[in-house]
């Protein structure tokens, strides 16, 4: 059948693409496949009676996925009408929903949702077609939710090689790499950041070293000065 995305999800996609213009789109999705919608499936990826799809899967590569999932949960907890009456977010084996007071809970569904963030919006047209910004395109993402507020040392992009060390390398350049590769942007080059860098390097055709050297910086469109 013909379908269209909820208007608020079209706005959301534009904001996410503006905030992370070089993100990966491979696990993005709105309209469901046969696995979701075949045989009378009730997934939010299936068009409702008005032909509207109320779900959006957002690829985690190239975005701050932890921050984004928490941002959705926070909006719901604050009473955003787009997330009332049936809204929920799933990411990395956790779910927060309107029906459970927007508290994070363990998610035990078949997919752990580690490669994408799933968002379902309101069942009501006054919510799912509500216009307005999501506060993502221009957000300041300086640390992961609940993280330290300690200032991150400033380092010019492309001014040094970044790698896993002890003590951890720390700086605004690390935070940039984390945002680019979809790691939590706390400014510390730890194990999870190294893993994200390796994944990114594999995507762009570089050796998966986990080290942000000259070629990796260049792939991130940064001028190298070291």
Number of C-alpha atoms within 10 A of each C-alpha: 5 7 14 15 20 25 18 20 24 14 17 20 15 14 18 19 16 14 15 18 13 14 20 20 15 12 13 16 16 22 20 18 11 10 9 15 16 12 8 9 13 12 18 24 22 24 23 15 8 10 14 22 26 29 27 26 22 24 22 25 25 21 26 21 26 18 20 21 23 19 17 22 26 15 17 23 17 12 12 17 18 27 26 23 15 15 27 24 27 27 26 18 16 18 23 26 24 20 12 11 11 21 14 17 13 12 16 10 11 7 11 14 19 15 18 23 21 22 25 24 28 25 19 16 15 12 20 25 21 18 15 11 12 20 13 18 15 11 9 8 16 21 19 19 16 8 11 11 10 9 12 18 11 13 13 12 18 21 16 16 16 22 20 17 10 8 9 14 16 18 20 20 24 27 24 18 25 25 24 23 29 25 29 25 28 27 27 21 25 19 14 14 26 22 17 21 25 19 18 23 21 14 13 12 10 14 15 16 16 21 19 22 17 18 15 24 20 13 14 16 10 14 13 17 10 9
